[in-house]
Amino acid sequence: MSASSPAVSVVMPVYNQERYIIEAVESILRQSFTDFELIIVDDGSTDATLSVLARYDDPRIRLIRAEHGGFLKALERGVLEARGQWVARMDSDDICSPQRLARQIEFLTGHPECVFVGSVYGLVTPGGKFLRPVESFDWHDYTASDITLGKELFADPSVVFDRQKALEVGLYDTDVENEKPLWYKLLTVGRAANLGEPLYYARWRIGSHSRTNVLHNKLINNDIRHKYDPQNAAQMMTAAAGAPGKAEIGLAARGFDYYLLAGDQAAAWKVAIDCWKAWPTKPESIKLLIKALLNKRTLGNPSPPPQFIPVERPW
C-alpha cells in the first residue's frame, strides 16, 4: 500500500457472519494486487463476528463499527470512508480469486472510458463446494439492457467502480436495499464491462438475507428497472404474486439442484427438509422431499442444462 492513499478500497459490509467471514477476509488479504485497503463495516452484529475480526492485526484492515441500520447504509458508509480511487465490492460470506483485483484494475487501466467492471461468478455451497459457470469469454460491454434483462451472469459484489464518479452521480438509491441503481447511474457517465473469467464466487445459501422474501425482492427489482431503464423494463413481465410459498419453493428447488450438482448432499438435504416443514402439504415441496430421499436432481423429465458445473477449489 502506498504511504498516502491506496489504489483500491475493498468495502465489505458484514452482519452476523461468524461462520464465513474468515474465508471472505482471507480471500482479499491474499490478493496478488497489494495496493489496497479493506474496509469492513460491521452493521451491529450480535454474534461472534467482531470477536473473529479482532484476531486480525493487519494494517490493511480498517474495521468500522456501526449501529444496525441495514446493508445499504453500511455499504454507503464504507464507500464514504474509502480512500482509494477505485472501490471494490465484497460480500462477507463470499470468496474471490487471488487474481481478482489484479485482473480488474488491469482492465480499468487499459479502458479509461469504463467507470466500473464486474465479472461472471461461480457459486459456493454452504459446505464449501464450488460451481463455476459453464461458459467463459474475454469480456463484454455491460449496458443498462444487460442489467434490466439479465442477459448474462453478473454479481453485484464482484464490481470495482470509480469512487469519484459514484459520488458525482449520488451513490445509491436509499429508497431500496439494492446496489443496481448505482450501476444504472454510473452508465450515464461512462461505459462498463463484465469480465468472462469467474473471479468471484458467491455463497449460495437458501435462507440467507439476500435469498429470503423472494417475491418481495423480485418486485423491488422490477421497480428499479422501471425507474432507471423504463424502455427495456417494458419488455419484461411484472412479477405476479402467485400461490403462497410458490416463489420460495421454486428457489429452494433451484438451490437443491445446485447443492446436489456440487456434491454438497448435506446442504441439499437440509433445504429440502426445511422447505417441506414450511409447506408440508404443497405438492412441490413433497416432490422436493422425494428428490432428496432418492438423492436425485431430477424426477421424470430431464432438467435443462445447468449454468454451472462442479469444480475443485478453483485456485
C-alpha positions, 0 to 999 in steps of 0.5 A: 500500500502506498504511504498516502492513499491506496489504489483500491478500497475493498468495502465489505459490509458484514452482519452476523457472519461468524461462520464465513467471514474468515474465508471472505477476509482471507480471500482479499488479504491474499490478493496478488494486487497489494495496493489496497485497503479493506474496509469492513463495516460491521452493521451491529452484529450480535454474534461472534463476528467482531470477536473473529475480526479482532484476531486480525492485526493487519494494517490493511484492515480498517474495521468500522463499527456501526449501529444496525441500520441495514446493508445499504447504509453500511455499504454507503458508509464504507464507500464514504470512508474509502480512500482509494480511487477505485472501490471494490465490492465484497460480500462477507460470506463470499470468496474471490480469486487471488487474481481478482483485483489484479485482473480488474484494475488491469482492465480499468487501466487499459479502458479509461472510458469504463467507470466500473467492471464486474465479472461472471461468478461461480457459486459456493455451497454452504459446505464449501463446494464450488460451481463455476459457470459453464461458459467463459469469454474475454469480456463484454460491454455491460449496458443498462439492457444487460442489467434490466434483462439479465442477459448474462451472469453478473454479481453485484459484489464482484464490481470495482467502480470509480469512487469519484464518479459514484459520488458525482452521480449520488451513490445509491438509491436509499429508497431500496436495499439494492446496489443496481441503481448505482450501476444504472447511474454510473452508465450515464457517465461512462461505459462498463464491462463484465469480465468472462473469467469467474473471479468471484464466487458467491455463497449460495445459501437458501435462507440467507438475507439476500435469498429470503422474501423472494417475491418481495425482492423480485418486485423491488427489482422490477421497480428499479428497472422501471425507474432507471431503464423504463424502455427495456423494463417494458419488455419484461413481465411484472412479477405476479404474486402467485400461490403462497410459498410458490416463489420460495419453493421454486428457489429452494428447488433451484438451490437443491439442484445446485447443492446436489450438482456440487456434491454438497448432499448435506446442504441439499438435504437440509433445504429440502427438509426445511422447505417441506416443514414450511409447506408440508402439504404443497405438492412441490415441496413433497416432490422436493422431499422425494428428490432428496430421499432418492438423492436425485436432481431430477424426477421424470423429465430431464432438467435443462442444462445447468449454468454451472458445473462442479469444480475443485477449489478453483485456485 
